[in-house]
């Protein structure tokens, strides 16, 4: 299953440079890397990145992340994917810019 992570451009650039990441400050604070499914990602962007425009949407295959990926209840008791280890650049399927438009973030065509 496709799961998604939103990175700020500086976080994405650092991830690309080092080849791995333990996540954004919120991930480090919570002890796991937060992901969203395609049906959850619009609300995630609106809730946590509302006024941020220089973002990168990065896709991963949940089946390739191993047993450290857990599906846990979060917003509205929906199950969200959480990764309890560092993420490796070799696990990225694709990355796309996630610009902020007049009515919210503009997601890649065909994703939602």
C-alpha positions as CSV (number, residue, x, y, z in Angstrom):
1,X,0.0,0.0,0.0
2,X,1.2,3.5,-0.8
3,X,1.8,5.7,2.2
4,X,3.0,9.3,2.2
5,X,5.2,11.6,4.3
6,X,5.2,15.4,4.0
7,X,8.6,17.0,4.4
8,X,9.6,20.6,4.6
9,X,12.1,21.3,1.8
10,X,15.0,21.7,4.2
11,X,14.1,18.3,5.8
12,X,13.9,16.6,2.4
13,X,17.2,18.1,1.3
14,X,18.9,16.8,4.4
15,X,17.4,13.4,4.0
16,X,18.6,13.3,0.4
17,X,22.1,14.3,1.5
18,X,22.5,11.9,4.4
19,X,20.5,9.0,2.9
20,X,18.4,8.5,6.1
21,X,16.3,10.4,8.5
22,X,14.7,9.9,11.9
23,X,12.0,12.4,10.8
24,X,10.9,15.9,11.5
25,X,10.9,17.5,15.0
26,X,7.4,16.1,15.7
27,X,8.6,12.6,14.7
28,X,11.6,12.9,17.0
29,X,9.3,14.1,19.8
30,X,6.8,11.3,19.4
31,X,9.4,8.5,18.9
32,X,8.2,7.4,15.4
33,X,7.9,8.7,11.9
34,X,4.3,9.9,11.0
35,X,2.9,8.8,7.6
36,X,-0.6,9.2,6.0
37,X,-2.5,7.2,3.5
38,X,-3.7,9.0,0.3
39,X,-7.1,9.4,1.9
40,X,-5.6,11.0,5.0
41,X,-2.9,13.2,3.6
42,X,-5.1,16.2,2.6
43,X,-6.3,16.6,6.2
44,X,-2.7,16.0,7.5
45,X,-1.4,18.8,5.2
46,X,-4.2,21.2,6.2
47,X,-3.8,20.5,9.9
48,X,-0.1,20.4,10.3
49,X,1.3,22.4,7.3
50,X,-1.6,24.9,6.7
51,X,0.5,27.9,5.8
52,X,3.6,26.2,4.5
53,X,4.3,26.3,0.8
54,X,7.8,24.8,0.2
55,X,6.9,21.1,0.9
56,X,7.7,17.8,-0.6
57,X,5.3,14.8,-0.7
58,X,7.2,11.5,-0.6
59,X,5.7,8.1,-1.3
60,X,6.7,4.8,0.2
61,X,5.4,1.2,-0.1
62,X,4.2,0.1,3.4
63,X,4.9,-3.5,2.5
64,X,8.6,-2.7,2.1
65,X,9.1,-1.0,5.5
66,X,9.1,-4.1,7.6
67,X,7.7,-5.0,11.0
68,X,8.7,-1.6,12.5
69,X,5.7,-0.1,10.6
70,X,2.7,-0.1,12.9
71,X,-0.9,0.9,12.1
72,X,-2.1,2.9,15.2
73,X,-5.3,4.8,16.0
74,X,-4.9,8.6,15.8
75,X,-7.2,11.3,14.5
76,X,-10.8,10.2,14.8
77,X,-9.6,6.8,15.8
78,X,-8.5,6.2,12.2
79,X,-5.4,3.9,11.7
80,X,-2.3,5.8,10.7
81,X,1.0,4.3,9.7
82,X,3.9,5.0,12.1
83,X,7.5,3.8,11.6
84,X,9.6,3.0,14.6
85,X,13.0,3.2,13.0
86,X,14.9,5.5,10.7
87,X,13.8,5.9,7.1
88,X,16.2,5.2,4.2
89,X,16.4,7.1,1.0
90,X,16.5,3.8,-0.9
91,X,12.9,3.2,0.3
92,X,11.5,6.2,-1.5
93,X,9.2,5.4,-4.4
94,X,8.7,8.9,-5.7
95,X,8.8,12.6,-4.5
96,X,6.8,15.5,-5.7
97,X,6.6,19.2,-4.8
98,X,3.5,20.0,-2.7
99,X,2.8,23.7,-3.4
100,X,0.3,25.8,-1.5
101,X,-2.5,27.1,-3.7
102,X,-5.3,29.6,-2.9
103,X,-7.5,27.0,-1.4
104,X,-4.9,24.6,0.1
105,X,-2.1,22.3,-1.0
106,X,-2.1,21.1,-4.6
107,X,-1.6,17.4,-4.7
108,X,-0.2,15.4,-7.6
109,X,-2.9,14.5,-10.2
110,X,-4.4,11.1,-9.7
111,X,-3.2,10.6,-6.1
112,X,-6.4,11.3,-4.3
